[in-house]
Amino acid sequence: MNGSPMTSPLVRRLSRLTWREVDGVDPRPVLVVPLGATEQHGPHLPFTVDTEVAVALSERLASARPSVVLAPPVPYGSSGEHAGFPGTLSLGRQAFELLVVELGRSTDAFAGLLLVCGHGGNAVPLHRAVGRLRAEGRRARAWSPGGPDDDSHAGRTETSVMLALRPEAVRLTEAEPGATSPLRELMPALRSSGVVNVSPNGVLGDPRGATAQQGAEILDSWTADLLRSFDHHFGRPAH
């Protein structure tokens, strides 16, 4: 599963379909929406890491499951904890929750909605939004990749994944460790004063030693978990 099937003809995308090609399809497909963020990722990674990861994983899912239609990504999320770094753009939790709710309410032409989220800061409003959509009778689910508790942001995991996805965007000469304590220990300070006061370089983890090979293995592991989650909630395709 190495790499991302960005040009796979097997992927059905809203960007290439018309409404008539969505209307009346039997069986109705599941809509997959990548959710990301535009926020600092240390001195060595671009602002778009979370969105690129969400898109890559959604692409892999859509390539493996013909019952999926892939939507364009939502590239902004709840990133207020990164506001101390120039260039970070954030919707805030309330706005992000409302965005997901209203987006989900517009997806009734599909058999279900899967939100593939690449940004941990979206977790709380995303959980609330999915709960609201499900309470309204919609078949909505969310999935996010996991990672080590002491390597949660711009560390070895994300750096390795970006080396596998888009190596030209990684500035390895600028990669340096940040706060390496477990996220659960850092969370009170993160909530009260933001990332910049916990890690001046914006890194939560240590990116040194990251490799594209590690990134490919991580992507494969995340993809396998995403496929299992999709099959559990939306049904495994018949062979």
BAGUTI-145052 format. One record per residue (C-alpha): residue number from 1; residue in one letter; x, y, z; chain. Coordinates in Angstrom, 1 decimal. Layout:
// BAGUTI-145052
<node><i>NUM</i><aa>A</aa><c1>X</c1><c2>Y</c2><c3>Z</c3><ch>A</ch></node>
...
END
This chain:
// BAGUTI-145052
<node><i>1</i><aa>M</aa><c1>0.0</c1><c2>0.0</c2><c3>0.0</c3><ch>A</ch></node>
<node><i>2</i><aa>N</aa><c1>3.0</c1><c2>2.3</c2><c3>-0.2</c3><ch>A</ch></node>
<node><i>3</i><aa>G</aa><c1>2.3</c1><c2>5.7</c2><c3>-1.7</c3><ch>A</ch></node>
<node><i>4</i><aa>S</aa><c1>-1.1</c1><c2>7.4</c2><c3>-2.3</c3><ch>A</ch></node>
<node><i>5</i><aa>P</aa><c1>-3.3</c1><c2>6.6</c2><c3>-5.3</c3><ch>A</ch></node>
<node><i>6</i><aa>M</aa><c1>-3.9</c1><c2>10.2</c2><c3>-6.1</c3><ch>A</ch></node>
<node><i>7</i><aa>T</aa><c1>-4.6</c1><c2>9.5</c2><c3>-9.8</c3><ch>A</ch></node>
<node><i>8</i><aa>S</aa><c1>-6.3</c1><c2>6.1</c2><c3>-9.4</c3><ch>A</ch></node>
<node><i>9</i><aa>P</aa><c1>-9.2</c1><c2>5.7</c2><c3>-11.9</c3><ch>A</ch></node>
<node><i>10</i><aa>L</aa><c1>-10.9</c1><c2>3.5</c2><c3>-9.3</c3><ch>A</ch></node>
<node><i>11</i><aa>V</aa><c1>-11.6</c1><c2>6.5</c2><c3>-7.0</c3><ch>A</ch></node>
<node><i>12</i><aa>R</aa><c1>-14.9</c1><c2>8.2</c2><c3>-7.5</c3><ch>A</ch></node>
<node><i>13</i><aa>R</aa><c1>-14.6</c1><c2>11.9</c2><c3>-6.7</c3><ch>A</ch></node>
<node><i>14</i><aa>L</aa><c1>-17.2</c1><c2>14.6</c2><c3>-6.4</c3><ch>A</ch></node>
<node><i>15</i><aa>S</aa><c1>-14.8</c1><c2>16.8</c2><c3>-8.3</c3><ch>A</ch></node>
<node><i>16</i><aa>R</aa><c1>-15.2</c1><c2>14.6</c2><c3>-11.4</c3><ch>A</ch></node>
<node><i>17</i><aa>L</aa><c1>-18.9</c1><c2>13.7</c2><c3>-11.1</c3><ch>A</ch></node>
<node><i>18</i><aa>T</aa><c1>-22.1</c1><c2>15.5</c2><c3>-12.0</c3><ch>A</ch></node>
<node><i>19</i><aa>W</aa><c1>-25.3</c1><c2>15.4</c2><c3>-9.9</c3><ch>A</ch></node>
<node><i>20</i><aa>R</aa><c1>-26.8</c1><c2>12.9</c2><c3>-12.4</c3><ch>A</ch></node>
<node><i>21</i><aa>E</aa><c1>-23.9</c1><c2>10.5</c2><c3>-11.7</c3><ch>A</ch></node>
<node><i>22</i><aa>V</aa><c1>-24.7</c1><c2>10.6</c2><c3>-8.0</c3><ch>A</ch></node>
<node><i>23</i><aa>D</aa><c1>-28.5</c1><c2>10.6</c2><c3>-8.2</c3><ch>A</ch></node>
<node><i>24</i><aa>G</aa><c1>-30.2</c1><c2>7.2</c2><c3>-8.3</c3><ch>A</ch></node>
<node><i>25</i><aa>V</aa><c1>-27.0</c1><c2>5.2</c2><c3>-8.0</c3><ch>A</ch></node>
<node><i>26</i><aa>D</aa><c1>-27.9</c1><c2>1.7</c2><c3>-6.6</c3><ch>A</ch></node>
<node><i>27</i><aa>P</aa><c1>-26.5</c1><c2>0.8</c2><c3>-4.1</c3><ch>A</ch></node>
<node><i>28</i><aa>R</aa><c1>-26.0</c1><c2>4.3</c2><c3>-2.8</c3><ch>A</ch></node>
<node><i>29</i><aa>P</aa><c1>-22.4</c1><c2>5.1</c2><c3>-2.0</c3><ch>A</ch></node>
<node><i>30</i><aa>V</aa><c1>-20.9</c1><c2>6.3</c2><c3>1.2</c3><ch>A</ch></node>
<node><i>31</i><aa>L</aa><c1>-19.4</c1><c2>9.8</c2><c3>1.2</c3><ch>A</ch></node>
<node><i>32</i><aa>V</aa><c1>-16.0</c1><c2>10.2</c2><c3>2.6</c3><ch>A</ch></node>
<node><i>33</i><aa>V</aa><c1>-14.9</c1><c2>13.7</c2><c3>3.6</c3><ch>A</ch></node>
<node><i>34</i><aa>P</aa><c1>-11.2</c1><c2>14.4</c2><c3>4.6</c3><ch>A</ch></node>
<node><i>35</i><aa>L</aa><c1>-11.0</c1><c2>16.8</c2><c3>7.5</c3><ch>A</ch></node>
<node><i>36</i><aa>G</aa><c1>-7.7</c1><c2>18.6</c2><c3>8.2</c3><ch>A</ch></node>
<node><i>37</i><aa>A</aa><c1>-6.2</c1><c2>21.9</c2><c3>9.5</c3><ch>A</ch></node>
<node><i>38</i><aa>T</aa><c1>-4.0</c1><c2>24.7</c2><c3>8.4</c3><ch>A</ch></node>
<node><i>39</i><aa>E</aa><c1>-1.6</c1><c2>25.1</c2><c3>11.3</c3><ch>A</ch></node>
<node><i>40</i><aa>Q</aa><c1>2.1</c1><c2>25.3</c2><c3>12.2</c3><ch>A</ch></node>
<node><i>41</i><aa>H</aa><c1>4.0</c1><c2>22.0</c2><c3>12.3</c3><ch>A</ch></node>
<node><i>42</i><aa>G</aa><c1>7.3</c1><c2>23.1</c2><c3>13.6</c3><ch>A</ch></node>
<node><i>43</i><aa>P</aa><c1>10.2</c1><c2>24.7</c2><c3>11.6</c3><ch>A</ch></node>
<node><i>44</i><aa>H</aa><c1>10.4</c1><c2>21.7</c2><c3>9.3</c3><ch>A</ch></node>
<node><i>45</i><aa>L</aa><c1>6.9</c1><c2>20.8</c2><c3>8.1</c3><ch>A</ch></node>
<node><i>46</i><aa>P</aa><c1>4.3</c1><c2>22.7</c2><c3>6.1</c3><ch>A</ch></node>
<node><i>47</i><aa>F</aa><c1>1.0</c1><c2>24.0</c2><c3>7.5</c3><ch>A</ch></node>
<node><i>48</i><aa>T</aa><c1>-1.0</c1><c2>21.5</c2><c3>5.5</c3><ch>A</ch></node>
<node><i>49</i><aa>V</aa><c1>0.2</c1><c2>18.2</c2><c3>7.1</c3><ch>A</ch></node>
<node><i>50</i><aa>D</aa><c1>-3.1</c1><c2>17.2</c2><c3>8.7</c3><ch>A</ch></node>
<node><i>51</i><aa>T</aa><c1>-5.0</c1><c2>17.9</c2><c3>5.6</c3><ch>A</ch></node>
<node><i>52</i><aa>E</aa><c1>-2.6</c1><c2>16.0</c2><c3>3.4</c3><ch>A</ch></node>
<node><i>53</i><aa>V</aa><c1>-2.6</c1><c2>13.0</c2><c3>5.7</c3><ch>A</ch></node>
<node><i>54</i><aa>A</aa><c1>-6.4</c1><c2>12.9</c2><c3>5.8</c3><ch>A</ch></node>
<node><i>55</i><aa>V</aa><c1>-6.6</c1><c2>13.2</c2><c3>2.0</c3><ch>A</ch></node>
<node><i>56</i><aa>A</aa><c1>-4.0</c1><c2>10.4</c2><c3>1.4</c3><ch>A</ch></node>
<node><i>57</i><aa>L</aa><c1>-5.8</c1><c2>8.0</c2><c3>3.8</c3><ch>A</ch></node>
<node><i>58</i><aa>S</aa><c1>-9.2</c1><c2>8.9</c2><c3>2.2</c3><ch>A</ch></node>
<node><i>59</i><aa>E</aa><c1>-7.7</c1><c2>8.2</c2><c3>-1.2</c3><ch>A</ch></node>
<node><i>60</i><aa>R</aa><c1>-6.5</c1><c2>4.8</c2><c3>-0.1</c3><ch>A</ch></node>
<node><i>61</i><aa>L</aa><c1>-9.9</c1><c2>4.0</c2><c3>1.3</c3><ch>A</ch></node>
<node><i>62</i><aa>A</aa><c1>-11.8</c1><c2>5.1</c2><c3>-1.8</c3><ch>A</ch></node>
<node><i>63</i><aa>S</aa><c1>-9.4</c1><c2>3.1</c2><c3>-4.0</c3><ch>A</ch></node>
<node><i>64</i><aa>A</aa><c1>-10.0</c1><c2>0.0</c2><c3>-2.0</c3><ch>A</ch></node>
<node><i>65</i><aa>R</aa><c1>-13.8</c1><c2>0.3</c2><c3>-1.6</c3><ch>A</ch></node>
<node><i>66</i><aa>P</aa><c1>-15.8</c1><c2>1.0</c2><c3>-4.7</c3><ch>A</ch></node>
<node><i>67</i><aa>S</aa><c1>-18.8</c1><c2>1.9</c2><c3>-2.5</c3><ch>A</ch></node>
<node><i>68</i><aa>V</aa><c1>-17.1</c1><c2>5.2</c2><c3>-1.6</c3><ch>A</ch></node>
<node><i>69</i><aa>V</aa><c1>-17.4</c1><c2>8.6</c2><c3>-3.2</c3><ch>A</ch></node>
<node><i>70</i><aa>L</aa><c1>-14.6</c1><c2>11.0</c2><c3>-2.2</c3><ch>A</ch></node>
<node><i>71</i><aa>A</aa><c1>-15.4</c1><c2>14.6</c2><c3>-1.4</c3><ch>A</ch></node>
<node><i>72</i><aa>P</aa><c1>-13.0</c1><c2>17.6</c2><c3>-1.5</c3><ch>A</ch></node>
<node><i>73</i><aa>P</aa><c1>-11.2</c1><c2>18.1</c2><c3>1.8</c3><ch>A</ch></node>
<node><i>74</i><aa>V</aa><c1>-12.1</c1><c2>20.6</c2><c3>4.5</c3><ch>A</ch></node>
<node><i>75</i><aa>P</aa><c1>-8.6</c1><c2>22.2</c2><c3>5.0</c3><ch>A</ch></node>
<node><i>76</i><aa>Y</aa><c1>-9.4</c1><c2>24.3</c2><c3>8.1</c3><ch>A</ch></node>
<node><i>77</i><aa>G</aa><c1>-10.1</c1><c2>23.1</c2><c3>11.6</c3><ch>A</ch></node>
<node><i>78</i><aa>S</aa><c1>-10.0</c1><c2>23.9</c2><c3>15.3</c3><ch>A</ch></node>
<node><i>79</i><aa>S</aa><c1>-6.4</c1><c2>25.0</c2><c3>15.8</c3><ch>A</ch></node>
<node><i>80</i><aa>G</aa><c1>-6.6</c1><c2>27.7</c2><c3>18.5</c3><ch>A</ch></node>
<node><i>81</i><aa>E</aa><c1>-3.9</c1><c2>26.0</c2><c3>20.5</c3><ch>A</ch></node>
<node><i>82</i><aa>H</aa><c1>-1.4</c1><c2>26.9</c2><c3>17.7</c3><ch>A</ch></node>
<node><i>83</i><aa>A</aa><c1>-2.5</c1><c2>30.6</c2><c3>17.5</c3><ch>A</ch></node>
<node><i>84</i><aa>G</aa><c1>0.8</c1><c2>31.8</c2><c3>18.8</c3><ch>A</ch></node>
<node><i>85</i><aa>F</aa><c1>2.6</c1><c2>30.8</c2><c3>15.5</c3><ch>A</ch></node>
<node><i>86</i><aa>P</aa><c1>2.3</c1><c2>33.0</c2><c3>12.4</c3><ch>A</ch></node>
<node><i>87</i><aa>G</aa><c1>0.3</c1><c2>31.5</c2><c3>9.6</c3><ch>A</ch></node>
<node><i>88</i><aa>T</aa><c1>-2.0</c1><c2>29.3</c2><c3>11.7</c3><ch>A</ch></node>
<node><i>89</i><aa>L</aa><c1>-5.6</c1><c2>29.6</c2><c3>10.6</c3><ch>A</ch></node>
<node><i>90</i><aa>S</aa><c1>-8.4</c1><c2>28.4</c2><c3>12.8</c3><ch>A</ch></node>
<node><i>91</i><aa>L</aa><c1>-12.2</c1><c2>28.1</c2><c3>12.7</c3><ch>A</ch></node>
<node><i>92</i><aa>G</aa><c1>-12.5</c1><c2>27.5</c2><c3>16.5</c3><ch>A</ch></node>
<node><i>93</i><aa>R</aa><c1>-14.4</c1><c2>24.6</c2><c3>18.1</c3><ch>A</ch></node>
<node><i>94</i><aa>Q</aa><c1>-17.9</c1><c2>26.0</c2><c3>17.8</c3><ch>A</ch></node>
<node><i>95</i><aa>A</aa><c1>-17.6</c1><c2>27.0</c2><c3>14.2</c3><ch>A</ch></node>
<node><i>96</i><aa>F</aa><c1>-16.0</c1><c2>23.7</c2><c3>13.3</c3><ch>A</ch></node>
<node><i>97</i><aa>E</aa><c1>-18.7</c1><c2>21.8</c2><c3>15.0</c3><ch>A</ch></node>
<node><i>98</i><aa>L</aa><c1>-21.4</c1><c2>23.8</c2><c3>13.2</c3><ch>A</ch></node>
<node><i>99</i><aa>L</aa><c1>-19.5</c1><c2>23.3</c2><c3>9.9</c3><ch>A</ch></node>
<node><i>100</i><aa>V</aa><c1>-19.5</c1><c2>19.5</c2><c3>10.3</c3><ch>A</ch></node>
<node><i>101</i><aa>V</aa><c1>-23.2</c1><c2>19.4</c2><c3>11.3</c3><ch>A</ch></node>
<node><i>102</i><aa>E</aa><c1>-24.4</c1><c2>21.5</c2><c3>8.4</c3><ch>A</ch></node>
<node><i>103</i><aa>L</aa><c1>-22.1</c1><c2>19.6</c2><c3>6.0</c3><ch>A</ch></node>
<node><i>104</i><aa>G</aa><c1>-23.5</c1><c2>16.3</c2><c3>7.3</c3><ch>A</ch></node>
<node><i>105</i><aa>R</aa><c1>-27.1</c1><c2>17.5</c2><c3>7.0</c3><ch>A</ch></node>
<node><i>106</i><aa>S</aa><c1>-26.5</c1><c2>18.0</c2><c3>3.2</c3><ch>A</ch></node>
<node><i>107</i><aa>T</aa><c1>-25.4</c1><c2>14.4</c2><c3>2.6</c3><ch>A</ch></node>
<node><i>108</i><aa>D</aa><c1>-28.7</c1><c2>12.6</c2><c3>2.6</c3><ch>A</ch></node>
<node><i>109</i><aa>A</aa><c1>-28.2</c1><c2>11.6</c2><c3>-1.1</c3><ch>A</ch></node>
<node><i>110</i><aa>F</aa><c1>-25.6</c1><c2>9.1</c2><c3>0.2</c3><ch>A</ch></node>
<node><i>111</i><aa>A</aa><c1>-25.9</c1><c2>5.9</c2><c3>2.2</c3><ch>A</ch></node>
<node><i>112</i><aa>G</aa><c1>-23.7</c1><c2>7.3</c2><c3>4.9</c3><ch>A</ch></node>
<node><i>113</i><aa>L</aa><c1>-21.0</c1><c2>9.8</c2><c3>5.8</c3><ch>A</ch></node>
<node><i>114</i><aa>L</aa><c1>-17.4</c1><c2>9.0</c2><c3>7.0</c3><ch>A</ch></node>
<node><i>115</i><aa>L</aa><c1>-15.3</c1><c2>11.9</c2><c3>8.2</c3><ch>A</ch></node>
<node><i>116</i><aa>V</aa><c1>-11.6</c1><c2>11.0</c2><c3>8.1</c3><ch>A</ch></node>
<node><i>117</i><aa>C</aa><c1>-9.9</c1><c2>13.5</c2><c3>10.4</c3><ch>A</ch></node>
<node><i>118</i><aa>G</aa><c1>-6.2</c1><c2>14.2</c2><c3>10.3</c3><ch>A</ch></node>
<node><i>119</i><aa>H</aa><c1>-6.1</c1><c2>16.8</c2><c3>13.1</c3><ch>A</ch></node>
<node><i>120</i><aa>G</aa><c1>-6.4</c1><c2>15.8</c2><c3>16.8</c3><ch>A</ch></node>
<node><i>121</i><aa>G</aa><c1>-7.6</c1><c2>19.3</c2><c3>17.8</c3><ch>A</ch></node>
<node><i>122</i><aa>N</aa><c1>-10.8</c1><c2>18.6</c2><c3>15.9</c3><ch>A</ch></node>
<node><i>123</i><aa>A</aa><c1>-11.6</c1><c2>15.6</c2><c3>18.1</c3><ch>A</ch></node>
<node><i>124</i><aa>V</aa><c1>-14.0</c1><c2>17.3</c2><c3>20.6</c3><ch>A</ch></node>
<node><i>125</i><aa>P</aa><c1>-16.1</c1><c2>19.3</c2><c3>18.2</c3><ch>A</ch></node>
<node><i>126</i><aa>L</aa><c1>-16.1</c1><c2>16.5</c2><c3>15.7</c3><ch>A</ch></node>
<node><i>127</i><aa>H</aa><c1>-17.4</c1><c2>14.0</c2><c3>18.4</c3><ch>A</ch></node>
<node><i>128</i><aa>R</aa><c1>-20.2</c1><c2>16.4</c2><c3>19.3</c3><ch>A</ch></node>
<node><i>129</i><aa>A</aa><c1>-21.1</c1><c2>17.0</c2><c3>15.6</c3><ch>A</ch></node>
<node><i>130</i><aa>V</aa><c1>-21.2</c1><c2>13.3</c2><c3>14.8</c3><ch>A</ch></node>
<node><i>131</i><aa>G</aa><c1>-23.3</c1><c2>12.7</c2><c3>17.8</c3><ch>A</ch></node>
<node><i>132</i><aa>R</aa><c1>-25.8</c1><c2>15.3</c2><c3>16.7</c3><ch>A</ch></node>
<node><i>133</i><aa>L</aa><c1>-26.0</c1><c2>14.0</c2><c3>13.2</c3><ch>A</ch></node>
<node><i>134</i><aa>R</aa><c1>-26.6</c1><c2>10.5</c2><c3>14.5</c3><ch>A</ch></node>
<node><i>135</i><aa>A</aa><c1>-29.3</c1><c2>11.7</c2><c3>16.9</c3><ch>A</ch></node>
<node><i>136</i><aa>E</aa><c1>-31.0</c1><c2>13.2</c2><c3>13.8</c3><ch>A</ch></node>
<node><i>137</i><aa>G</aa><c1>-31.0</c1><c2>9.8</c2><c3>12.2</c3><ch>A</ch></node>
<node><i>138</i><aa>R</aa><c1>-28.0</c1><c2>10.1</c2><c3>9.9</c3><ch>A</ch></node>
<node><i>139</i><aa>R</aa><c1>-25.5</c1><c2>7.3</c2><c3>9.4</c3><ch>A</ch></node>
<node><i>140</i><aa>A</aa><c1>-22.4</c1><c2>9.4</c2><c3>10.3</c3><ch>A</ch></node>
<node><i>141</i><aa>R</aa><c1>-19.1</c1><c2>8.2</c2><c3>11.6</c3><ch>A</ch></node>
<node><i>142</i><aa>A</aa><c1>-15.6</c1><c2>9.7</c2><c3>12.2</c3><ch>A</ch></node>
<node><i>143</i><aa>W</aa><c1>-12.2</c1><c2>8.1</c2><c3>12.2</c3><ch>A</ch></node>
<node><i>144</i><aa>S</aa><c1>-8.8</c1><c2>9.5</c2><c3>13.1</c3><ch>A</ch></node>
<node><i>145</i><aa>P</aa><c1>-5.3</c1><c2>7.9</c2><c3>13.0</c3><ch>A</ch></node>
<node><i>146</i><aa>G</aa><c1>-3.5</c1><c2>7.2</c2><c3>16.3</c3><ch>A</ch></node>
<node><i>147</i><aa>G</aa><c1>0.1</c1><c2>7.7</c2><c3>17.4</c3><ch>A</ch></node>
<node><i>148</i><aa>P</aa><c1>2.4</c1><c2>7.7</c2><c3>20.4</c3><ch>A</ch></node>
<node><i>149</i><aa>D</aa><c1>1.4</c1><c2>9.9</c2><c3>23.3</c3><ch>A</ch></node>
<node><i>150</i><aa>D</aa><c1>4.9</c1><c2>11.5</c2><c3>23.4</c3><ch>A</ch></node>
<node><i>151</i><aa>D</aa><c1>4.9</c1><c2>12.2</c2><c3>19.6</c3><ch>A</ch></node>
<node><i>152</i><aa>S</aa><c1>1.7</c1><c2>14.0</c2><c3>18.9</c3><ch>A</ch></node>
<node><i>153</i><aa>H</aa><c1>2.6</c1><c2>16.9</c2><c3>16.7</c3><ch>A</ch></node>
<node><i>154</i><aa>A</aa><c1>5.4</c1><c2>17.4</c2><c3>14.1</c3><ch>A</ch></node>
<node><i>155</i><aa>G</aa><c1>7.5</c1><c2>14.6</c2><c3>15.7</c3><ch>A</ch></node>
<node><i>156</i><aa>R</aa><c1>8.9</c1><c2>11.5</c2><c3>14.1</c3><ch>A</ch></node>
<node><i>157</i><aa>T</aa><c1>5.5</c1><c2>10.1</c2><c3>13.2</c3><ch>A</ch></node>
<node><i>158</i><aa>E</aa><c1>4.2</c1><c2>13.0</c2><c3>11.1</c3><ch>A</ch></node>
<node><i>159</i><aa>T</aa><c1>7.7</c1><c2>13.8</c2><c3>9.7</c3><ch>A</ch></node>
<node><i>160</i><aa>S</aa><c1>8.1</c1><c2>10.2</c2><c3>8.5</c3><ch>A</ch></node>
<node><i>161</i><aa>V</aa><c1>4.6</c1><c2>10.2</c2><c3>7.0</c3><ch>A</ch></node>
<node><i>162</i><aa>M</aa><c1>5.3</c1><c2>13.5</c2><c3>5.1</c3><ch>A</ch></node>
<node><i>163</i><aa>L</aa><c1>8.6</c1><c2>12.0</c2><c3>3.9</c3><ch>A</ch></node>
<node><i>164</i><aa>A</aa><c1>6.6</c1><c2>9.2</c2><c3>2.4</c3><ch>A</ch></node>
<node><i>165</i><aa>L</aa><c1>3.9</c1><c2>11.5</c2><c3>1.0</c3><ch>A</ch></node>
<node><i>166</i><aa>R</aa><c1>5.7</c1><c2>14.6</c2><c3>-0.1</c3><ch>A</ch></node>
<node><i>167</i><aa>P</aa><c1>9.4</c1><c2>14.6</c2><c3>0.8</c3><ch>A</ch></node>
<node><i>168</i><aa>E</aa><c1>10.2</c1><c2>17.9</c2><c3>-1.0</c3><ch>A</ch></node>
<node><i>169</i><aa>A</aa><c1>8.0</c1><c2>19.7</c2><c3>1.6</c3><ch>A</ch></node>
<node><i>170</i><aa>V</aa><c1>10.1</c1><c2>18.4</c2><c3>4.6</c3><ch>A</ch></node>
<node><i>171</i><aa>R</aa><c1>13.1</c1><c2>20.5</c2><c3>5.8</c3><ch>A</ch></node>
<node><i>172</i><aa>L</aa><c1>15.1</c1><c2>17.9</c2><c3>7.6</c3><ch>A</ch></node>
<node><i>173</i><aa>T</aa><c1>17.9</c1><c2>20.3</c2><c3>8.3</c3><ch>A</ch></node>
<node><i>174</i><aa>E</aa><c1>15.5</c1><c2>22.3</c2><c3>10.4</c3><ch>A</ch></node>
<node><i>175</i><aa>A</aa><c1>14.0</c1><c2>19.3</c2><c3>12.3</c3><ch>A</ch></node>
<node><i>176</i><aa>E</aa><c1>14.6</c1><c2>19.6</c2><c3>16.0</c3><ch>A</ch></node>
<node><i>177</i><aa>P</aa><c1>13.0</c1><c2>18.2</c2><c3>19.1</c3><ch>A</ch></node>
<node><i>178</i><aa>G</aa><c1>10.3</c1><c2>20.1</c2><c3>21.0</c3><ch>A</ch></node>
<node><i>179</i><aa>A</aa><c1>8.4</c1><c2>19.1</c2><c3>24.1</c3><ch>A</ch></node>
<node><i>180</i><aa>T</aa><c1>8.7</c1><c2>15.3</c2><c3>24.5</c3><ch>A</ch></node>
<node><i>181</i><aa>S</aa><c1>6.6</c1><c2>14.7</c2><c3>27.6</c3><ch>A</ch></node>
<node><i>182</i><aa>P</aa><c1>3.4</c1><c2>12.6</c2><c3>27.1</c3><ch>A</ch></node>
<node><i>183</i><aa>L</aa><c1>0.5</c1><c2>14.6</c2><c3>25.7</c3><ch>A</ch></node>
<node><i>184</i><aa>R</aa><c1>-1.6</c1><c2>13.8</c2><c3>28.8</c3><ch>A</ch></node>
<node><i>185</i><aa>E</aa><c1>1.0</c1><c2>15.6</c2><c3>30.9</c3><ch>A</ch></node>
<node><i>186</i><aa>L</aa><c1>1.2</c1><c2>18.6</c2><c3>28.6</c3><ch>A</ch></node>
<node><i>187</i><aa>M</aa><c1>-2.6</c1><c2>19.0</c2><c3>28.1</c3><ch>A</ch></node>
<node><i>188</i><aa>P</aa><c1>-3.3</c1><c2>21.3</c2><c3>31.1</c3><ch>A</ch></node>
<node><i>189</i><aa>A</aa><c1>-0.7</c1><c2>23.8</c2><c3>29.9</c3><ch>A</ch></node>
<node><i>190</i><aa>L</aa><c1>-1.7</c1><c2>23.4</c2><c3>26.3</c3><ch>A</ch></node>
<node><i>191</i><aa>R</aa><c1>-5.3</c1><c2>24.3</c2><c3>27.2</c3><ch>A</ch></node>
<node><i>192</i><aa>S</aa><c1>-4.4</c1><c2>27.2</c2><c3>29.4</c3><ch>A</ch></node>
<node><i>193</i><aa>S</aa><c1>-1.6</c1><c2>28.8</c2><c3>27.4</c3><ch>A</ch></node>
<node><i>194</i><aa>G</aa><c1>-1.2</c1><c2>27.1</c2><c3>24.0</c3><ch>A</ch></node>
<node><i>195</i><aa>V</aa><c1>1.5</c1><c2>25.2</c2><c3>22.2</c3><ch>A</ch></node>
<node><i>196</i><aa>V</aa><c1>3.9</c1><c2>28.2</c2><c3>22.0</c3><ch>A</ch></node>
<node><i>197</i><aa>N</aa><c1>4.3</c1><c2>28.3</c2><c3>25.8</c3><ch>A</ch></node>
<node><i>198</i><aa>V</aa><c1>4.9</c1><c2>24.6</c2><c3>26.0</c3><ch>A</ch></node>
<node><i>199</i><aa>S</aa><c1>7.2</c1><c2>24.2</c2><c3>23.0</c3><ch>A</ch></node>
<node><i>200</i><aa>P</aa><c1>8.6</c1><c2>27.4</c2><c3>21.5</c3><ch>A</ch></node>
<node><i>201</i><aa>N</aa><c1>9.4</c1><c2>25.6</c2><c3>18.2</c3><ch>A</ch></node>
<node><i>202</i><aa>G</aa><c1>5.9</c1><c2>24.2</c2><c3>17.9</c3><ch>A</ch></node>
<node><i>203</i><aa>V</aa><c1>7.0</c1><c2>20.5</c2><c3>18.0</c3><ch>A</ch></node>
<node><i>204</i><aa>L</aa><c1>5.5</c1><c2>18.0</c2><c3>20.5</c3><ch>A</ch></node>
<node><i>205</i><aa>G</aa><c1>7.9</c1><c2>15.1</c2><c3>20.0</c3><ch>A</ch></node>
<node><i>206</i><aa>D</aa><c1>11.2</c1><c2>14.5</c2><c3>18.3</c3><ch>A</ch></node>
<node><i>207</i><aa>P</aa><c1>11.4</c1><c2>14.4</c2><c3>14.5</c3><ch>A</ch></node>
<node><i>208</i><aa>R</aa><c1>15.0</c1><c2>13.4</c2><c3>14.4</c3><ch>A</ch></node>
<node><i>209</i><aa>G</aa><c1>15.5</c1><c2>10.0</c2><c3>12.8</c3><ch>A</ch></node>
<node><i>210</i><aa>A</aa><c1>12.3</c1><c2>10.1</c2><c3>10.7</c3><ch>A</ch></node>
<node><i>211</i><aa>T</aa><c1>12.5</c1><c2>8.2</c2><c3>7.4</c3><ch>A</ch></node>
<node><i>212</i><aa>A</aa><c1>10.2</c1><c2>7.7</c2><c3>4.4</c3><ch>A</ch></node>
<node><i>213</i><aa>Q</aa><c1>10.2</c1><c2>3.9</c2><c3>5.1</c3><ch>A</ch></node>
<node><i>214</i><aa>Q</aa><c1>8.8</c1><c2>4.5</c2><c3>8.6</c3><ch>A</ch></node>
<node><i>215</i><aa>G</aa><c1>6.3</c1><c2>6.8</c2><c3>7.0</c3><ch>A</ch></node>
<node><i>216</i><aa>A</aa><c1>5.2</c1><c2>4.2</c2><c3>4.5</c3><ch>A</ch></node>
<node><i>217</i><aa>E</aa><c1>4.8</c1><c2>1.6</c2><c3>7.3</c3><ch>A</ch></node>
<node><i>218</i><aa>I</aa><c1>2.7</c1><c2>4.0</c2><c3>9.4</c3><ch>A</ch></node>
<node><i>219</i><aa>L</aa><c1>0.5</c1><c2>4.8</c2><c3>6.4</c3><ch>A</ch></node>
<node><i>220</i><aa>D</aa><c1>-0.1</c1><c2>1.1</c2><c3>5.8</c3><ch>A</ch></node>
<node><i>221</i><aa>S</aa><c1>-1.0</c1><c2>0.6</c2><c3>9.4</c3><ch>A</ch></node>
<node><i>222</i><aa>W</aa><c1>-3.4</c1><c2>3.5</c2><c3>9.4</c3><ch>A</ch></node>
<node><i>223</i><aa>T</aa><c1>-4.9</c1><c2>2.4</c2><c3>6.1</c3><ch>A</ch></node>
<node><i>224</i><aa>A</aa><c1>-5.6</c1><c2>-1.1</c2><c3>7.5</c3><ch>A</ch></node>
<node><i>225</i><aa>D</aa><c1>-7.3</c1><c2>0.3</c2><c3>10.6</c3><ch>A</ch></node>
<node><i>226</i><aa>L</aa><c1>-9.4</c1><c2>2.7</c2><c3>8.5</c3><ch>A</ch></node>
<node><i>227</i><aa>L</aa><c1>-10.5</c1><c2>-0.1</c2><c3>6.2</c3><ch>A</ch></node>
<node><i>228</i><aa>R</aa><c1>-11.5</c1><c2>-2.2</c2><c3>9.2</c3><ch>A</ch></node>
<node><i>229</i><aa>S</aa><c1>-13.4</c1><c2>0.7</c2><c3>10.7</c3><ch>A</ch></node>
<node><i>230</i><aa>F</aa><c1>-15.2</c1><c2>1.3</c2><c3>7.4</c3><ch>A</ch></node>
<node><i>231</i><aa>D</aa><c1>-16.1</c1><c2>-2.3</c2><c3>6.9</c3><ch>A</ch></node>
<node><i>232</i><aa>H</aa><c1>-17.4</c1><c2>-2.5</c2><c3>10.5</c3><ch>A</ch></node>
<node><i>233</i><aa>H</aa><c1>-19.7</c1><c2>0.5</c2><c3>10.2</c3><ch>A</ch></node>
<node><i>234</i><aa>F</aa><c1>-20.7</c1><c2>0.4</c2><c3>6.5</c3><ch>A</ch></node>
<node><i>235</i><aa>G</aa><c1>-20.3</c1><c2>-3.2</c2><c3>5.6</c3><ch>A</ch></node>
<node><i>236</i><aa>R</aa><c1>-17.6</c1><c2>-5.3</c2><c3>3.9</c3><ch>A</ch></node>
<node><i>237</i><aa>P</aa><c1>-17.8</c1><c2>-5.4</c2><c3>0.1</c3><ch>A</ch></node>
<node><i>238</i><aa>A</aa><c1>-19.0</c1><c2>-8.7</c2><c3>-1.4</c3><ch>A</ch></node>
<node><i>239</i><aa>H</aa><c1>-16.3</c1><c2>-10.8</c2><c3>-3.3</c3><ch>A</ch></node>
END
